[in-house]
Amino acid sequence: MEKPLTQHIVPSRAPLSLKEYEKVGGYQSVRKILKEMTPQEVQALVKESDLKGRGGAGFNTGLKWSFVPMGPDAATPKYLVANADEMEPGTFKDRVLLEGNPHQLIEGMIVAAYAIQASISYVFLRWAYKVAAGEITKAIQEAYDAGYLGQNILGSGFNLDMHLHTGVGRYMCGEETALLNALEGKRANPRAKPPFPQVSGLFGKPTIVNNVETLCCLPHIINNGAEWFKGLGLTADAGTKLFGVSGRVKTPGCWELPMGTTIREILEDYAGGMQDGYLFRGLLPGGASTDFLVEEHLDLPMDYPSIQAAGSRMGTGTMIIMDDQTCPVGFTLNLQHFFAQESCGFCTPCREGLPWVERILLAIDKGEGKPEHLLTLDFHTKYLGPGNTFCALAPGAMEPLQSALKYFREDFERHIHEHHCPWSKAKAWQPSI
């Protein structure tokens, strides 16, 4: 099984230095594009490879780049931003890449910047990733010293500067336009679209924001070709993917596997199955803002169309497992507490709706719920759904809620009819509102 993204990552040792990285083929893709390919050819190759964004949206990366104005009349400078603000609960895949092989990210960023002719780039890093910050800072300096960054890279005439920017810990920065506002020193509110960042992004200039894992795929596509990349997947989706599992499983972790590997294989063969004494109840397949899947979905391939057809989203591909001794109401309340806390407050449905959802769930969890509360929650899953808010935060928050009400409604009803939580002895935390 080929593992291009993680083949040189060994958790027990420091990441490869630039010299070590070069010895295993590092920066060969940079040399290739600067000597043999035009920016348009790089865009076409990545588009042909069907590399989909690994940050959750699953949009074709090359197609996204194609919206950036090119040619002598295009506005400059252009910007490239690596979204390393990994704030999605249950998600830790990018951390593996950032800490384990930062030069792979830098190489991918150079490829992407060349493809859109960006001259300035940023790594927008989650504030808590202190180890990653140190490794990226070191790797960027090594790349400058070796001539891979700066002016006239490898004598090609292409210029690229790279900077590390550490965020302050806001989930909203996962939305690319809110991230750009934060990078400009403003409050992390989302922007109206259009104009889209590809035309008017950072400081009003053409900008591409790509996820860390997406960027790390690029050197391998350049070196090995589009057909090779498509051949790595088991289904229609191309490439490998970093899949993660957290919860009461025997060996939680993160593994690079072919796109299309089944949920059951990931859960049982790699995560070791459920811990002794616990049974599987459900899972969120791609972080906190995805719909629950249950037992009947375990044989689905983890790819974008299959998970979408089942009523959820693959998202980041990092599963959160819920076992039979965890209260579904409390589980959902915990998530809604997070989303209500992280709302930027820019639009009314999100600012007012999420705290209201949290209060209702807290009342149900305490045994103070009423039958009509379930109807109110049902209403909110529609009212805060797609098309009713300024960005995707509230609709994402509604995904675990609407699916919990679908698959675990009896548990909500038990709380209301029995006036207490059946799992109350197992609980150690409740939000304070």
C-alpha positions as CSV (number, residue, x, y, z in Angstrom):
1,M,0.0,0.0,0.0
2,E,1.5,3.3,-1.0
3,K,1.5,6.0,1.6
4,P,3.0,9.1,-0.1
5,L,1.9,11.6,2.6
6,T,3.3,9.7,5.7
7,Q,6.0,7.5,4.3
8,H,8.7,9.6,5.9
9,I,7.0,10.4,9.2
10,V,8.2,8.4,12.2
11,P,6.6,9.6,15.4
12,S,9.5,8.6,17.6
13,R,12.0,10.8,15.8
14,A,12.3,14.4,14.7
15,P,11.0,15.4,11.2
16,L,13.4,15.2,8.3
17,S,15.8,18.1,7.9
18,L,16.0,19.7,4.5
19,K,19.1,17.7,3.6
20,E,17.4,14.5,4.7
21,Y,14.2,15.5,2.8
22,E,16.2,16.1,-0.4
23,K,17.8,12.7,-0.1
24,V,14.4,11.0,-0.3
25,G,13.3,13.1,-3.3
26,G,12.2,16.3,-1.6
27,Y,11.7,19.4,-3.6
28,Q,12.0,17.5,-6.9
29,S,8.5,18.7,-7.9
30,V,9.7,22.3,-7.4
31,R,12.6,21.7,-9.7
32,K,10.4,20.1,-12.3
33,I,7.7,22.7,-12.5
34,L,10.2,25.6,-12.6
35,K,12.2,24.0,-15.4
36,E,9.6,22.1,-17.4
37,M,6.0,23.3,-16.7
38,T,4.0,26.5,-17.1
39,P,1.6,27.6,-14.4
40,Q,-1.3,26.6,-16.6
41,E,0.2,23.1,-17.1
42,V,0.5,22.7,-13.3
43,Q,-3.2,23.7,-12.9
44,A,-4.3,21.3,-15.6
45,L,-2.4,18.4,-14.1
46,V,-3.8,18.9,-10.7
47,K,-7.3,19.3,-12.1
48,E,-6.9,16.1,-14.1
49,S,-5.7,14.3,-10.9
50,D,-9.1,15.0,-9.3
51,L,-7.5,16.0,-6.1
52,K,-10.4,17.1,-3.9
53,G,-9.9,19.5,-1.0
54,R,-9.1,17.6,2.2
55,G,-10.4,20.3,4.5
56,G,-14.0,19.1,4.3
57,A,-15.6,20.7,1.2
58,G,-14.2,18.2,-1.3
59,F,-14.0,20.6,-4.2
60,N,-11.6,19.9,-7.1
61,T,-8.4,21.7,-6.3
62,G,-7.3,22.5,-9.8
63,L,-10.7,23.8,-10.7
64,K,-10.6,26.1,-7.7
65,W,-7.2,27.5,-8.9
66,S,-8.6,28.1,-12.3
67,F,-10.7,30.9,-11.0
68,V,-7.7,33.0,-10.2
69,P,-7.0,35.7,-12.8
70,M,-3.9,35.0,-14.8
71,G,-1.8,37.0,-17.2
72,P,-0.1,40.4,-17.2
73,D,-3.3,42.3,-16.4
74,A,-4.1,40.3,-13.2
75,A,-3.9,42.1,-9.9
76,T,-0.8,41.6,-7.9
77,P,0.5,40.5,-5.5
78,K,-1.3,37.2,-5.3
79,Y,-1.5,35.3,-2.1
80,L,-1.5,31.6,-1.1
81,V,-2.6,30.6,2.4
82,A,-2.3,27.2,4.0
83,N,-5.2,26.7,6.3
84,A,-3.5,24.9,9.3
85,D,-6.1,26.2,11.8
86,E,-7.3,22.7,12.6
87,M,-10.1,23.6,15.1
88,E,-12.8,21.0,14.1
89,P,-13.5,18.8,17.2
90,G,-12.2,15.3,16.7
91,T,-9.8,16.3,13.9
92,F,-6.0,16.0,14.2
93,K,-4.9,14.8,10.8
94,D,-3.1,18.0,9.7
95,R,-1.2,18.0,13.0
96,V,0.4,14.7,12.0
97,L,1.7,16.3,8.7
98,L,2.7,19.6,10.3
99,E,4.8,18.0,13.0
100,G,6.0,15.0,11.1
101,N,7.1,16.5,7.7
102,P,6.9,20.3,7.4
103,H,9.1,20.4,4.3
104,Q,6.4,18.4,2.5
105,L,3.9,21.2,3.2
106,I,6.4,23.9,2.1
107,E,7.1,22.0,-1.1
108,G,3.4,21.7,-1.8
109,M,2.9,25.4,-1.1
110,I,5.6,26.4,-3.6
111,V,3.9,24.2,-6.2
112,A,0.5,25.8,-5.5
113,A,1.9,29.3,-5.5
114,Y,3.7,28.8,-8.8
115,A,0.4,27.5,-10.3
116,I,-1.4,30.7,-9.5
117,Q,1.7,32.9,-9.7
118,A,1.4,34.0,-6.0
119,S,4.4,35.8,-4.6
120,I,3.4,35.8,-0.9
121,S,2.3,32.9,1.1
122,Y,1.2,32.3,4.7
123,V,0.8,29.3,6.9
124,F,-2.2,30.1,9.2
125,L,-1.6,27.8,12.2
126,R,-3.8,26.9,15.1
127,W,-2.6,28.6,18.2
128,A,-2.3,25.4,20.2
129,Y,0.1,23.7,17.8
130,K,3.3,24.8,19.5
131,V,5.4,21.9,18.3
132,A,4.3,22.4,14.8
133,A,5.0,26.1,15.0
134,G,8.6,25.4,15.9
135,E,9.1,22.8,13.2
136,I,7.5,25.0,10.5
137,T,9.6,28.0,11.5
138,K,12.8,25.9,11.3
139,A,11.8,24.4,7.9
140,I,10.9,27.7,6.4
141,Q,14.3,29.1,7.3
142,E,16.0,26.0,5.8
143,A,14.1,26.5,2.6
144,Y,15.1,30.1,2.4
145,D,18.8,29.2,3.0
146,A,18.6,26.5,0.3
147,G,17.1,28.9,-2.3
148,Y,13.6,27.3,-2.4
149,L,12.1,30.5,-1.1
150,G,12.8,34.1,-1.7
151,Q,13.8,35.9,-4.9
152,N,14.6,34.2,-8.2
153,I,14.0,30.6,-6.9
154,L,16.6,28.2,-8.4
155,G,17.3,30.8,-11.1
156,S,13.8,30.6,-12.5
157,G,12.7,34.2,-12.0
158,F,9.9,33.0,-9.8
159,N,9.7,34.8,-6.4
160,L,7.9,33.5,-3.2
161,D,8.0,34.7,0.4
162,M,6.5,32.5,3.1
163,H,5.4,33.5,6.6
164,L,4.0,31.7,9.6
165,H,1.0,33.3,11.2
166,T,-0.4,31.8,14.5
167,G,-4.1,32.3,15.1
168,V,-5.7,33.0,18.5
169,G,-8.0,30.1,18.6
170,R,-11.3,30.7,16.8
171,Y,-13.2,28.0,15.1
172,M,-14.6,30.6,12.6
173,C,-11.1,30.8,11.0
174,G,-11.9,27.4,9.3
175,E,-14.1,29.5,7.0
176,E,-11.7,30.8,4.5
177,T,-12.9,34.4,4.3
178,A,-13.1,34.7,8.1
179,L,-9.5,33.4,8.1
180,L,-8.5,36.1,5.6
181,N,-10.1,38.8,7.8
182,A,-8.2,37.5,10.8
183,L,-5.0,37.5,8.8
184,E,-5.6,41.1,8.0
185,G,-5.9,41.8,11.7
186,K,-9.7,42.1,11.7
187,R,-12.4,40.3,13.6
188,A,-12.9,36.8,12.1
189,N,-16.2,37.3,10.5
190,P,-17.1,35.7,7.1
191,R,-17.3,37.9,4.1
192,A,-20.1,38.2,1.5
193,K,-19.5,36.2,-1.7
194,P,-19.1,37.3,-4.4
195,P,-16.4,38.5,-4.8
196,F,-14.7,35.2,-4.1
197,P,-11.2,35.1,-2.6
198,Q,-9.8,33.8,-5.9
199,V,-10.6,37.3,-7.3
200,S,-10.6,39.5,-4.2
201,G,-9.2,37.8,-1.1
202,L,-6.4,38.9,1.2
203,F,-6.0,42.7,1.2
204,G,-8.4,42.7,-1.8
205,K,-6.0,40.7,-4.0
206,P,-6.4,37.2,-5.7
207,T,-6.0,34.5,-3.0
208,I,-6.1,30.8,-2.7
209,V,-6.7,29.1,0.6
210,N,-6.0,25.4,0.7
211,N,-5.9,22.8,3.5
212,V,-2.6,21.4,4.7
213,E,-3.4,17.8,3.6
214,T,-4.4,19.1,0.1
215,L,-1.2,21.0,-0.3
216,C,0.9,18.0,0.8
217,C,-0.6,15.9,-2.0
218,L,0.8,18.2,-4.7
219,P,4.5,17.2,-4.8
220,H,3.5,13.6,-5.3
221,I,1.0,14.4,-8.1
222,I,3.7,16.5,-9.9
223,N,6.3,13.7,-9.6
224,N,4.1,10.7,-10.4
225,G,1.3,12.1,-12.6
226,A,-2.5,12.3,-12.5
227,E,-3.2,8.7,-13.4
228,W,-1.0,7.4,-10.6
229,F,-2.8,9.6,-8.1
230,K,-6.2,8.4,-9.3
231,G,-5.1,4.8,-9.1
232,L,-4.4,5.1,-5.4
233,G,-8.1,5.3,-4.5
234,L,-10.4,2.3,-4.3
235,T,-13.5,4.1,-5.6
236,A,-14.1,7.1,-7.9
237,D,-12.3,9.5,-5.5
238,A,-8.6,9.8,-6.1
239,G,-5.6,9.5,-3.8
240,T,-5.0,8.5,-0.2
241,K,-6.6,10.1,2.8
242,L,-5.6,10.6,6.4
243,F,-8.4,8.9,8.4
244,G,-8.6,9.3,12.2
245,V,-10.7,7.6,14.9
246,S,-11.3,8.9,18.5
247,G,-13.6,7.6,21.2
248,R,-13.8,4.3,23.1
249,V,-11.9,2.2,20.6
250,K,-8.8,0.1,21.5
251,T,-6.3,1.9,19.3
252,P,-7.4,5.5,18.5
253,G,-5.2,7.2,16.0
254,C,-4.6,8.4,12.4
255,W,-3.7,6.4,9.4
256,E,-3.1,7.1,5.7
257,L,-5.3,4.8,3.7
258,P,-6.7,4.6,0.2
259,M,-9.7,6.8,-0.5
260,G,-12.7,4.5,-0.4
261,T,-11.6,2.3,2.5
262,T,-14.7,1.2,4.4
263,I,-15.7,2.6,7.7
264,R,-15.7,-1.0,9.1
265,E,-12.2,-1.6,8.1
266,I,-11.0,1.6,9.6
267,L,-12.9,1.0,12.8
268,E,-12.1,-2.7,13.3
269,D,-8.8,-3.3,11.6
270,Y,-7.0,-0.1,12.3
271,A,-8.7,1.3,15.4
272,G,-8.9,-2.2,16.9
273,G,-12.7,-2.2,17.4
274,M,-14.6,-1.1,20.5
275,Q,-13.0,-1.3,23.9
276,D,-14.0,-4.3,26.0
277,G,-17.4,-3.7,27.7
278,Y,-18.5,-1.1,25.1
279,L,-20.7,-1.5,22.1
280,F,-20.8,0.7,19.0
281,R,-23.8,3.1,18.8
282,G,-22.9,5.6,16.1
283,L,-20.2,7.9,14.7
284,L,-19.6,11.3,13.2
285,P,-17.6,10.5,10.1
286,G,-15.7,13.7,9.5
287,G,-15.5,15.8,12.7
288,A,-18.2,17.5,14.9
289,S,-20.1,19.2,12.1
290,T,-21.2,16.0,10.2
291,D,-24.3,13.9,10.6
292,F,-24.3,10.7,12.6
293,L,-23.9,7.3,10.9
294,V,-25.0,4.1,12.6
295,E,-24.5,0.3,12.3
296,E,-26.2,0.0,8.9
297,H,-23.6,2.4,7.4
298,L,-20.4,0.6,8.5
299,D,-19.7,-1.0,5.2
300,L,-19.8,2.3,3.3
301,P,-16.6,3.4,1.6
302,M,-15.1,6.6,3.1
303,D,-15.3,8.8,0.0
304,Y,-17.2,12.0,-0.7
305,P,-20.2,10.7,-2.8
306,S,-20.8,7.5,-0.7
307,I,-21.0,9.4,2.6
308,Q,-23.1,12.1,1.1
309,A,-25.6,9.6,-0.3
310,A,-26.0,8.2,3.2
311,G,-27.0,11.6,4.5
312,S,-23.8,12.8,6.0
313,R,-20.5,14.3,4.8
314,M,-17.0,12.9,4.9
315,G,-15.7,16.2,6.1
316,T,-12.1,15.8,7.4
317,G,-12.4,12.0,7.5
318,T,-11.7,11.9,11.2
319,M,-14.4,9.8,13.0
320,I,-15.8,10.5,16.5
321,I,-17.2,7.2,17.9
322,M,-20.2,7.1,20.3
323,D,-20.5,4.0,22.4
324,D,-23.6,2.5,24.1
325,Q,-22.7,3.9,27.5
326,T,-22.5,7.5,26.3
327,C,-25.7,9.6,26.5
328,P,-26.7,10.8,23.0
329,V,-28.3,13.9,24.5
330,G,-25.2,14.8,26.5
331,F,-23.0,14.0,23.5
332,T,-25.1,16.4,21.3
333,L,-25.3,19.0,24.0
334,N,-21.5,19.0,24.3
335,L,-21.2,19.7,20.5
336,Q,-23.9,22.5,20.6
337,H,-22.1,24.1,23.5
338,F,-19.0,24.3,21.4
339,F,-20.7,25.7,18.3
340,A,-22.7,28.3,20.3
341,Q,-19.5,29.4,22.0
342,E,-17.6,29.6,18.6
343,S,-20.3,31.6,16.7
344,C,-18.9,34.9,15.5
345,G,-22.3,36.5,16.2
346,F,-22.5,38.1,12.7
347,C,-25.9,36.8,11.7
348,T,-29.1,36.4,13.9
349,P,-30.0,32.7,13.3
350,C,-26.6,31.6,14.4
351,R,-26.0,34.1,17.2
352,E,-29.4,33.6,18.8
353,G,-30.4,30.1,17.6
354,L,-27.4,28.1,18.8
355,P,-27.5,29.3,22.4
356,W,-31.3,28.6,22.4
357,V,-30.6,25.1,21.1
358,E,-28.0,24.6,23.8
359,R,-30.5,25.7,26.5
360,I,-33.2,23.3,25.3
361,L,-30.7,20.4,25.2
362,L,-29.5,21.3,28.7
363,A,-33.0,21.3,30.0
364,I,-33.7,17.9,28.5
365,D,-30.4,16.6,29.8
366,K,-31.3,17.7,33.3
367,G,-34.7,16.0,33.2
368,E,-36.6,19.3,32.7
369,G,-37.5,18.8,29.1
370,K,-41.0,18.9,27.6
371,P,-42.4,17.1,24.6
372,E,-42.7,20.3,22.7
373,H,-39.0,20.9,23.0
374,L,-38.3,18.2,20.4
375,L,-40.5,20.1,17.9
376,T,-38.5,23.2,18.7
377,L,-35.3,21.4,18.0
378,D,-36.7,20.0,14.8
379,F,-37.6,23.6,13.8
380,H,-34.1,24.8,14.5
381,T,-32.5,22.2,12.4
382,K,-34.3,23.7,9.4
383,Y,-34.1,27.4,10.5
384,L,-30.4,27.2,11.0
385,G,-29.8,25.0,8.0
386,P,-28.2,25.8,4.6
387,G,-29.2,29.0,3.0
388,N,-30.5,30.7,6.2
389,T,-27.2,31.8,7.7
390,F,-24.2,33.9,6.5
391,C,-21.7,31.0,6.6
392,A,-21.7,27.2,7.2
393,L,-21.1,27.2,11.0
394,A,-24.7,26.9,12.1
395,P,-25.7,24.5,9.3
396,G,-22.7,22.4,10.3
397,A,-23.8,22.5,14.0
398,M,-27.3,21.3,12.9
399,E,-25.9,18.1,11.2
400,P,-25.2,16.2,14.4
401,L,-28.4,17.5,16.0
402,Q,-30.7,16.6,13.2
403,S,-29.2,13.1,12.8
404,A,-29.2,12.5,16.6
405,L,-33.0,13.4,16.6
406,K,-33.4,10.9,13.7
407,Y,-31.4,7.9,15.0
408,F,-31.6,8.4,18.8
409,R,-35.0,10.1,19.3
410,E,-36.1,7.5,21.8
411,D,-33.2,8.5,24.1
412,F,-34.4,12.2,23.9
413,E,-37.9,11.0,24.7
414,R,-36.7,8.9,27.7
415,H,-35.1,12.0,29.2
416,I,-38.4,13.9,28.9
417,H,-40.7,11.1,30.1
418,E,-38.5,9.9,33.0
419,H,-37.4,13.4,34.1
420,H,-33.8,12.4,34.4
421,C,-30.8,11.3,32.3
422,P,-30.6,7.5,32.2
423,W,-26.8,7.9,31.9
424,S,-26.5,10.4,34.7
425,K,-24.1,8.4,36.8
426,A,-21.6,8.2,33.9
427,K,-21.5,11.9,33.3
428,A,-18.7,14.1,34.7
429,W,-19.4,17.3,32.8
430,Q,-22.1,19.7,31.9
431,P,-21.9,23.2,30.4
432,S,-22.7,26.2,32.5
433,I,-24.9,28.8,30.7
